[in-house]
């Protein structure tokens, strides 16, 4: 039911997807070899090697690689791999509690876990609220972290979509806040494929008739940007698919956006 606590239980699942793939491999202080494997889409191999290294940086990178594997596939994310990513992110935070990448990847993993739960169970688990707090913690430490800005932009849109007006009021979310976070993120990273793609997807899934033109502008920016790795190429292809859909039946485009990651 829109506007109920049960409906809010899953609203951040899609929001958290954003940051799993917005980060370029070079953002992680791992080896050149691991970064290259990630860029080629060799996510499981990269994750296993990073886990063996076991530093906070490597464990956070492993979590990201595992989540990238889940999210770039055509099927629903694998529950066991999402759990493994969550454990890697938690292990990184045990080593370094303020590790920004660990915080962001844990937020993503928790949100993906909520997709497998019924709405009330997800609400009771508090995954959505915890994900927001993790991202806000990153911004408190580093206000220029555009990945966290992008996360919170999509988070606000998804609250509006999943929770309706009541849910947005309860959680303090709004489209105006979403636009503010998106504006800040894109000022800092104007050519980031993931930020543009996920914000556009979220708007189209919320209401493709009301926000279709705004979503199309962000899709155009995602398509025009340079895709630097396998993840960004997947997102760019999805952006082109949704952009084409928005030129036709807006209701069909909205349904497409709702199932895209």
BAKOLMI-46716 format. One record per residue: residue in one letter; y, z, x of N, C-alpha, C in turn. Coordinates in steps of 0.2 Angstrom, whole numbers, plus 5000, padded with zeros to 4 digits. Example, Ala and Ser with C-alpha at 12.3 -4.5 7.8 and 13.67 -1.06 7.14 Angstrom:
# residues 2
[vexvex a [4972 5039 5066] [4978 5039 5062] [4984 5039 5066]],
[vexvex s [4989 5035 5064] [4995 5036 5068] [5000 5039 5064]],
END
This chain:
# residues 261
[vexvex x [4994 5000 5004] [5000 5000 5000] [5006 5000 5004]],
[vexvex x [5011 4996 5003] [5017 4995 5007] [5021 5002 5006]],
[vexvex x [5024 5005 5011] [5028 5010 5010] [5024 5017 5010]],
[vexvex x [5017 5017 5011] [5014 5023 5011] [5012 5025 5018]],
[vexvex x [5010 5032 5019] [5008 5034 5026] [5002 5030 5028]],
[vexvex x [4997 5028 5023] [4991 5024 5025] [4993 5017 5028]],
[vexvex x [4998 5014 5024] [5000 5008 5027] [5003 5008 5034]],
[vexvex x [5007 5013 5035] [5010 5014 5042] [5005 5015 5047]],
[vexvex x [4999 5016 5046] [4994 5018 5051] [4993 5012 5056]],
[vexvex x [4994 5006 5053] [4992 5000 5058] [4998 4996 5060]],
[vexvex x [5004 4999 5058] [5010 4994 5059] [5012 4993 5066]],
[vexvex x [5010 4997 5071] [5011 4996 5078] [5006 4992 5081]],
[vexvex x [5001 4990 5078] [4995 4986 5082] [4998 4980 5085]],
[vexvex x [5002 4976 5081] [5005 4970 5083] [5010 4971 5088]],
[vexvex x [5014 4976 5086] [5020 4978 5091] [5018 4979 5098]],
[vexvex x [5013 4983 5099] [5011 4984 5105] [5008 4978 5109]],
[vexvex x [5006 4973 5106] [5003 4967 5109] [5008 4964 5114]],
[vexvex x [5014 4965 5112] [5020 4961 5116] [5019 4963 5123]],
[vexvex x [5019 4969 5125] [5020 4971 5132] [5013 4970 5136]],
[vexvex x [5008 4968 5133] [5002 4967 5137] [5003 4961 5141]],
[vexvex x [5007 4956 5138] [5007 4950 5141] [5014 4947 5144]],
[vexvex x [5019 4952 5142] [5025 4950 5145] [5026 4951 5152]],
[vexvex x [5022 4955 5155] [5023 4957 5162] [5020 4952 5167]],
[vexvex x [5024 4949 5171] [5021 4944 5176] [5017 4948 5181]],
[vexvex x [5012 4945 5184] [5008 4948 5189] [5011 4951 5194]],
[vexvex x [5017 4948 5196] [5021 4951 5202] [5024 4957 5201]],
[vexvex x [5024 4959 5194] [5027 4966 5193] [5023 4972 5195]],
[vexvex x [5017 4970 5197] [5012 4976 5199] [5011 4976 5206]],
[vexvex x [5012 4981 5209] [5011 4982 5217] [5004 4981 5219]],
[vexvex x [5000 4976 5217] [4993 4975 5219] [4993 4970 5224]],
[vexvex x [4987 4968 5226] [4986 4963 5231] [4988 4956 5229]],
[vexvex x [4989 4952 5233] [4991 4945 5232] [4985 4942 5228]],
[vexvex x [4979 4944 5231] [4973 4941 5228] [4972 4943 5221]],
[vexvex x [4973 4949 5219] [4972 4951 5212] [4977 4948 5208]],
[vexvex x [4983 4948 5210] [4988 4944 5206] [4987 4937 5205]],
[vexvex x [4984 4934 5210] [4982 4927 5209] [4976 4926 5204]],
[vexvex x [4971 4931 5204] [4966 4931 5199] [4968 4932 5192]],
[vexvex x [4973 4936 5191] [4976 4937 5185] [4980 4931 5182]],
[vexvex x [4983 4928 5187] [4987 4922 5185] [4983 4916 5183]],
[vexvex x [4977 4916 5186] [4972 4911 5184] [4968 4912 5178]],
[vexvex x [4969 4919 5175] [4965 4921 5169] [4958 4924 5171]],
[vexvex x [4957 4926 5177] [4951 4929 5179] [4951 4937 5178]],
[vexvex x [4952 4939 5172] [4954 4945 5170] [4949 4951 5172]],
[vexvex x [4943 4949 5170] [4938 4954 5171] [4936 4955 5178]],
[vexvex x [4936 4950 5182] [4935 4951 5190] [4941 4955 5193]],
[vexvex x [4947 4953 5191] [4953 4957 5193] [4953 4964 5191]],
[vexvex x [4951 4966 5185] [4950 4972 5183] [4945 4977 5187]],
[vexvex x [4940 4974 5188] [4934 4977 5191] [4937 4979 5198]],
[vexvex x [4940 4974 5202] [4942 4976 5209] [4948 4981 5209]],
[vexvex x [4952 4981 5204] [4958 4985 5204] [4955 4992 5202]],
[vexvex x [4950 4993 5198] [4947 4999 5196] [4944 5002 5202]],
[vexvex x [4941 4998 5206] [4937 5001 5213] [4943 5004 5217]],
[vexvex x [4949 5001 5218] [4954 5003 5222] [4956 5010 5220]],
[vexvex x [4957 5011 5213] [4958 5017 5210] [4965 5021 5211]],
[vexvex x [4970 5017 5214] [4976 5020 5214] [4979 5020 5207]],
[vexvex x [4985 5023 5206] [4988 5023 5199] [4991 5016 5198]],
[vexvex x [4993 5013 5203] [4996 5006 5202] [4990 5001 5200]],
[vexvex x [4984 5002 5204] [4978 4998 5202] [4975 4999 5196]],
[vexvex x [4975 5005 5194] [4972 5007 5187] [4976 5004 5181]],
[vexvex x [4983 5005 5182] [4987 5002 5177] [4986 4994 5177]],
[vexvex x [4986 4991 5182] [4984 4984 5183] [4978 4982 5180]],
[vexvex x [4973 4986 5181] [4966 4985 5178] [4967 4985 5170]],
[vexvex x [4970 4990 5168] [4971 4991 5160] [4974 4985 5158]],
[vexvex x [4979 4982 5161] [4983 4976 5159] [4978 4970 5159]],
[vexvex x [4974 4969 5164] [4970 4964 5165] [4965 4964 5159]],
[vexvex x [4962 4970 5157] [4957 4970 5152] [4960 4969 5145]],
[vexvex x [4966 4971 5144] [4970 4969 5138] [4971 4962 5137]],
[vexvex x [4973 4959 5143] [4974 4952 5143] [4968 4948 5141]],
[vexvex x [4962 4950 5144] [4956 4947 5142] [4955 4947 5135]],
[vexvex x [4956 4953 5132] [4955 4954 5125] [4960 4949 5120]],
[vexvex x [4966 4949 5123] [4971 4946 5118] [4972 4939 5119]],
[vexvex x [4969 4936 5125] [4970 4929 5125] [4964 4925 5122]],
[vexvex x [4959 4928 5120] [4953 4925 5117] [4954 4923 5110]],
[vexvex x [4950 4920 5107] [4950 4918 5100] [4948 4923 5095]],
[vexvex x [4944 4927 5098] [4941 4932 5093] [4945 4939 5093]],
[vexvex x [4943 4943 5088] [4946 4950 5088] [4945 4954 5095]],
[vexvex x [4950 4957 5097] [4949 4961 5103] [4942 4965 5104]],
[vexvex x [4939 4965 5109] [4932 4968 5110] [4934 4976 5110]],
[vexvex x [4931 4980 5106] [4932 4987 5106] [4930 4991 5112]],
[vexvex x [4925 4989 5115] [4923 4992 5121] [4928 4991 5127]],
[vexvex x [4930 4985 5127] [4935 4983 5133] [4942 4986 5132]],
[vexvex x [4944 4987 5125] [4950 4990 5124] [4949 4998 5126]],
[vexvex x [4943 5001 5124] [4942 5008 5126] [4943 5009 5134]],
[vexvex x [4940 5004 5137] [4940 5004 5145] [4947 5004 5147]],
[vexvex x [4951 4999 5144] [4958 4999 5146] [4962 5005 5145]],
[vexvex x [4960 5008 5139] [4964 5015 5138] [4962 5020 5143]],
[vexvex x [4956 5020 5145] [4954 5025 5150] [4957 5024 5157]],
[vexvex x [4957 5017 5158] [4961 5016 5165] [4968 5018 5165]],
[vexvex x [4971 5017 5159] [4978 5018 5159] [4979 5026 5159]],
[vexvex x [4975 5030 5156] [4975 5037 5156] [4974 5040 5163]],
[vexvex x [4969 5036 5166] [4968 5038 5173] [4974 5037 5178]],
[vexvex x [4977 5032 5177] [4983 5031 5180] [4988 5036 5179]],
[vexvex x [4989 5038 5173] [4994 5043 5171] [4992 5050 5173]],
[vexvex x [4985 5051 5174] [4983 5058 5177] [4985 5058 5185]],
[vexvex x [4985 5052 5188] [4987 5052 5195] [4995 5053 5195]],
[vexvex x [4998 5049 5191] [5006 5049 5191] [5008 5049 5184]],
[vexvex x [5010 5055 5181] [5011 5056 5174] [5017 5051 5172]],
[vexvex x [5022 5049 5176] [5027 5045 5174] [5027 5038 5176]],
[vexvex x [5021 5036 5177] [5019 5029 5179] [5021 5024 5173]],
[vexvex x [5026 5020 5174] [5029 5016 5169] [5024 5011 5166]],
[vexvex x [5020 5008 5171] [5015 5003 5168] [5010 5006 5165]],
[vexvex x [5008 5012 5167] [5002 5016 5164] [5004 5018 5157]],
[vexvex x [5010 5020 5156] [5013 5022 5150] [5013 5016 5145]],
[vexvex x [5015 5010 5147] [5016 5004 5143] [5009 5002 5141]],
[vexvex x [5004 5002 5146] [4997 4999 5144] [4993 5004 5140]],
[vexvex x [4995 5010 5141] [4991 5015 5136] [4994 5014 5129]],
[vexvex x [5000 5013 5128] [5003 5012 5121] [5000 5005 5118]],
[vexvex x [4999 5000 5122] [4996 4994 5120] [4988 4996 5118]],
[vexvex x [4985 4999 5122] [4978 5000 5121] [4977 5005 5114]],
[vexvex x [4981 5010 5114] [4981 5014 5108] [4982 5010 5101]],
[vexvex x [4987 5005 5102] [4989 5001 5096] [4983 4996 5094]],
[vexvex x [4980 4994 5099] [4974 4989 5098] [4968 4993 5095]],
[vexvex x [4967 5000 5097] [4962 5004 5094] [4963 5005 5087]],
[vexvex x [4969 5005 5085] [4971 5006 5078] [4969 5000 5073]],
[vexvex x [4968 4995 5076] [4966 4989 5072] [4959 4990 5070]],
[vexvex x [4955 4994 5073] [4948 4995 5071] [4947 5000 5066]],
[vexvex x [4952 5004 5065] [4952 5010 5061] [4954 5008 5054]],
[vexvex x [4952 5012 5049] [4955 5011 5042] [4962 5014 5043]],
[vexvex x [4966 5012 5038] [4974 5014 5039] [4975 5021 5039]],
[vexvex x [4972 5025 5035] [4973 5032 5035] [4971 5036 5041]],
[vexvex x [4965 5034 5044] [4963 5036 5050] [4967 5035 5056]],
[vexvex x [4970 5029 5056] [4975 5027 5061] [4981 5031 5060]],
[vexvex x [4983 5032 5054] [4989 5036 5053] [4988 5043 5056]],
[vexvex x [4983 5046 5054] [4981 5053 5056] [4981 5053 5064]],
[vexvex x [4978 5048 5067] [4977 5048 5074] [4984 5048 5078]],
[vexvex x [4989 5046 5074] [4996 5046 5077] [4997 5040 5083]],
[vexvex x [4993 5035 5083] [4993 5030 5088] [5000 5027 5088]],
[vexvex x [5003 5025 5083] [5009 5022 5082] [5015 5026 5085]],
[vexvex x [5015 5032 5083] [5021 5036 5085] [5020 5038 5093]],
[vexvex x [5014 5038 5095] [5013 5040 5102] [5015 5034 5106]],
[vexvex x [5013 5028 5104] [5015 5022 5107] [5023 5021 5108]],
[vexvex x [5026 5022 5102] [5034 5022 5103] [5036 5027 5108]],
[vexvex x [5034 5033 5108] [5036 5038 5112] [5035 5036 5120]],
[vexvex x [5029 5033 5121] [5028 5031 5128] [5033 5026 5130]],
[vexvex x [5035 5021 5125] [5039 5016 5127] [5046 5019 5128]],
[vexvex x [5048 5023 5124] [5055 5027 5124] [5055 5031 5131]],
[vexvex x [5050 5034 5133] [5049 5037 5139] [5051 5033 5145]],
[vexvex x [5048 5027 5145] [5049 5022 5150] [5057 5020 5150]],
[vexvex x [5060 5019 5144] [5067 5017 5144] [5071 5023 5146]],
[vexvex x [5069 5029 5145] [5073 5035 5147] [5073 5035 5155]],
[vexvex x [5068 5034 5158] [5068 5034 5165] [5071 5028 5168]],
[vexvex x [5070 5022 5165] [5073 5016 5167] [5076 5012 5161]],
[vexvex x [5082 5012 5160] [5085 5009 5154] [5085 5001 5155]],
[vexvex x [5084 4999 5161] [5084 4992 5162] [5077 4989 5161]],
[vexvex x [5072 4993 5159] [5065 4990 5158] [5065 4986 5152]],
[vexvex x [5065 4979 5153] [5065 4975 5147] [5059 4974 5144]],
[vexvex x [5053 4976 5147] [5047 4976 5144] [5047 4981 5138]],
[vexvex x [5049 4987 5140] [5050 4992 5135] [5055 4990 5129]],
[vexvex x [5060 4987 5131] [5065 4985 5126] [5062 4980 5121]],
[vexvex x [5058 4975 5124] [5054 4970 5120] [5049 4974 5115]],
[vexvex x [5046 4978 5118] [5041 4982 5114] [5044 4985 5108]],
[vexvex x [5050 4989 5109] [5053 4992 5104] [5056 4987 5099]],
[vexvex x [5058 4981 5101] [5061 4976 5096] [5055 4975 5091]],
[vexvex x [5049 4973 5094] [5044 4971 5089] [5041 4977 5085]],
[vexvex x [5041 4983 5088] [5039 4989 5085] [5043 4990 5078]],
[vexvex x [5050 4989 5079] [5054 4990 5073] [5053 4985 5068]],
[vexvex x [5052 4979 5069] [5050 4974 5065] [5043 4975 5061]],
[vexvex x [5038 4977 5065] [5032 4979 5062] [5032 4985 5058]],
[vexvex x [5036 4990 5059] [5037 4995 5054] [5039 4993 5048]],
[vexvex x [5044 4989 5048] [5047 4986 5042] [5042 4982 5038]],
[vexvex x [5038 4978 5042] [5032 4974 5038] [5027 4978 5035]],
[vexvex x [5024 4983 5039] [5019 4987 5037] [5020 4993 5032]],
[vexvex x [5026 4996 5034] [5028 5001 5030] [5033 5000 5024]],
[vexvex x [5036 4994 5024] [5041 4993 5019] [5047 4997 5020]],
[vexvex x [5052 4998 5015] [5058 5002 5016] [5057 5009 5017]],
[vexvex x [5052 5012 5014] [5050 5019 5015] [5048 5020 5022]],
[vexvex x [5043 5016 5024] [5040 5017 5030] [5046 5017 5036]],
[vexvex x [5050 5012 5035] [5056 5011 5040] [5060 5017 5040]],
[vexvex x [5062 5020 5034] [5066 5026 5034] [5062 5032 5037]],
[vexvex x [5056 5033 5035] [5052 5038 5038] [5052 5038 5046]],
[vexvex x [5051 5032 5049] [5050 5031 5056] [5057 5029 5059]],
[vexvex x [5062 5029 5056] [5069 5027 5059] [5069 5020 5062]],
[vexvex x [5066 5016 5058] [5066 5009 5061] [5070 5004 5056]],
[vexvex x [5073 4999 5059] [5077 4994 5056] [5077 4987 5059]],
[vexvex x [5078 4982 5055] [5079 4975 5058] [5085 4975 5063]],
[vexvex x [5090 4979 5061] [5096 4979 5066] [5094 4982 5073]],
[vexvex x [5090 4987 5073] [5088 4990 5079] [5083 4985 5083]],
[vexvex x [5079 4982 5079] [5075 4977 5082] [5079 4972 5086]],
[vexvex x [5084 4969 5082] [5089 4964 5085] [5092 4967 5091]],
[vexvex x [5094 4973 5091] [5097 4976 5097] [5093 4977 5103]],
[vexvex x [5087 4979 5102] [5082 4979 5107] [5080 4972 5110]],
[vexvex x [5080 4967 5106] [5078 4961 5108] [5084 4958 5112]],
[vexvex x [5090 4959 5109] [5096 4957 5113] [5096 4960 5120]],
[vexvex x [5095 4966 5121] [5095 4969 5127] [5090 4966 5132]],
[vexvex x [5084 4965 5129] [5078 4963 5133] [5080 4956 5135]],
[vexvex x [5082 4952 5131] [5084 4945 5133] [5090 4944 5138]],
[vexvex x [5094 4949 5137] [5100 4949 5142] [5097 4950 5149]],
[vexvex x [5092 4954 5150] [5089 4956 5156] [5084 4951 5158]],
[vexvex x [5081 4948 5154] [5075 4943 5155] [5076 4937 5151]],
[vexvex x [5081 4933 5151] [5082 4927 5146] [5077 4922 5146]],
[vexvex x [5072 4922 5151] [5067 4916 5151] [5060 4919 5151]],
[vexvex x [5059 4925 5148] [5053 4928 5148] [5049 4926 5141]],
[vexvex x [5044 4922 5142] [5040 4919 5137] [5038 4924 5132]],
[vexvex x [5035 4929 5134] [5032 4934 5130] [5037 4938 5125]],
[vexvex x [5042 4940 5128] [5047 4943 5124] [5049 4939 5118]],
[vexvex x [5051 4932 5119] [5053 4928 5114] [5047 4926 5109]],
[vexvex x [5041 4925 5112] [5036 4924 5107] [5034 4929 5103]],
[vexvex x [5033 4935 5105] [5031 4941 5101] [5037 4943 5096]],
[vexvex x [5043 4942 5098] [5048 4944 5093] [5048 4939 5087]],
[vexvex x [5048 4933 5089] [5047 4927 5084] [5041 4928 5080]],
[vexvex x [5036 4929 5082] [5030 4930 5078] [5030 4936 5073]],
[vexvex x [5033 4941 5076] [5034 4947 5071] [5039 4946 5066]],
[vexvex x [5044 4942 5067] [5049 4940 5062] [5046 4936 5057]],
[vexvex x [5042 4931 5059] [5039 4926 5055] [5033 4929 5050]],
[vexvex x [5030 4934 5053] [5025 4938 5049] [5028 4943 5044]],
[vexvex x [5034 4945 5046] [5038 4949 5041] [5040 4945 5035]],
[vexvex x [5044 4940 5036] [5046 4936 5030] [5048 4929 5033]],
[vexvex x [5044 4924 5033] [5046 4918 5036] [5051 4914 5032]],
[vexvex x [5052 4916 5026] [5058 4912 5022] [5065 4916 5024]],
[vexvex x [5065 4922 5025] [5071 4926 5026] [5073 4925 5034]],
[vexvex x [5068 4926 5038] [5069 4926 5045] [5066 4920 5049]],
[vexvex x [5064 4915 5045] [5061 4909 5048] [5066 4905 5053]],
[vexvex x [5072 4905 5052] [5077 4901 5056] [5078 4906 5062]],
[vexvex x [5079 4912 5062] [5079 4916 5067] [5073 4916 5072]],
[vexvex x [5067 4916 5069] [5061 4916 5072] [5061 4909 5076]],
[vexvex x [5063 4904 5073] [5062 4897 5076] [5067 4897 5082]],
[vexvex x [5072 4900 5082] [5077 4900 5088] [5073 4904 5094]],
[vexvex x [5070 4909 5093] [5066 4913 5098] [5060 4909 5100]],
[vexvex x [5057 4905 5096] [5051 4901 5098] [5053 4895 5102]],
[vexvex x [5059 4892 5101] [5062 4887 5105] [5063 4890 5112]],
[vexvex x [5065 4896 5113] [5067 4899 5119] [5060 4900 5123]],
[vexvex x [5055 4902 5119] [5048 4903 5122] [5045 4897 5125]],
[vexvex x [5046 4892 5121] [5043 4885 5123] [5047 4882 5128]],
[vexvex x [5054 4883 5129] [5058 4880 5134] [5057 4884 5141]],
[vexvex x [5055 4890 5141] [5054 4894 5147] [5048 4891 5151]],
[vexvex x [5048 4893 5157] [5043 4891 5162] [5037 4896 5161]],
[vexvex x [5031 4894 5160] [5025 4898 5159] [5022 4899 5166]],
[vexvex x [5022 4905 5169] [5020 4906 5176] [5013 4908 5177]],
[vexvex x [5009 4909 5171] [5002 4911 5172] [4998 4910 5166]],
[vexvex x [4992 4911 5166] [4987 4910 5160] [4990 4913 5154]],
[vexvex x [4992 4919 5154] [4994 4923 5148] [5000 4919 5145]],
[vexvex x [5005 4917 5149] [5011 4914 5147] [5009 4907 5144]],
[vexvex x [5005 4904 5147] [5003 4897 5144] [5000 4898 5137]],
[vexvex x [4996 4903 5136] [4993 4904 5130] [4998 4906 5125]],
[vexvex x [5003 4910 5127] [5008 4912 5122] [5012 4906 5120]],
[vexvex x [5014 4902 5125] [5018 4896 5124] [5015 4891 5119]],
[vexvex x [5008 4891 5120] [5004 4886 5115] [5005 4889 5108]],
[vexvex x [5004 4895 5108] [5004 4899 5101] [5011 4898 5098]],
[vexvex x [5016 4899 5102] [5023 4898 5100] [5024 4891 5097]],
[vexvex x [5022 4886 5101] [5022 4879 5099] [5019 4878 5092]],
[vexvex x [5013 4881 5091] [5009 4880 5085] [5013 4883 5079]],
[vexvex x [5016 4889 5080] [5020 4893 5075] [5026 4889 5073]],
[vexvex x [5029 4886 5078] [5036 4883 5077] [5034 4877 5073]],
[vexvex x [5029 4873 5074] [5027 4867 5070] [5026 4869 5063]],
[vexvex x [5022 4875 5062] [5021 4878 5055] [5027 4879 5051]],
[vexvex x [5032 4882 5055] [5038 4884 5051] [5042 4878 5049]],
[vexvex x [5040 4872 5051] [5044 4866 5049] [5041 4864 5042]],
[vexvex x [5035 4867 5040] [5032 4865 5034] [5032 4870 5029]],
[vexvex x [5027 4872 5026] [5026 4877 5021] [5027 4884 5024]],
[vexvex x [5033 4887 5023] [5035 4894 5026] [5030 4899 5024]],
[vexvex x [5027 4899 5018] [5022 4904 5016] [5016 4904 5020]],
[vexvex x [5013 4897 5022] [5008 4896 5026] [5009 4898 5033]],
[vexvex x [5015 4897 5035] [5017 4899 5042] [5017 4907 5043]],
[vexvex x [5019 4910 5038] [5019 4917 5038] [5012 4920 5038]],
[vexvex x [5007 4917 5035] [5000 4919 5035] [4998 4918 5042]],
[vexvex x [5000 4913 5045] [4997 4911 5052] [5000 4916 5057]],
[vexvex x [5006 4918 5056] [5010 4923 5060] [5006 4930 5060]],
[vexvex x [5004 4931 5054] [5001 4938 5053] [4995 4939 5057]],
[vexvex x [4991 4933 5058] [4985 4934 5062] [4985 4932 5069]],
[vexvex x [4991 4930 5071] [4992 4928 5078] [4993 4934 5082]],
[vexvex x [4992 4934 5089] [4993 4939 5094] [4997 4937 5099]],
END
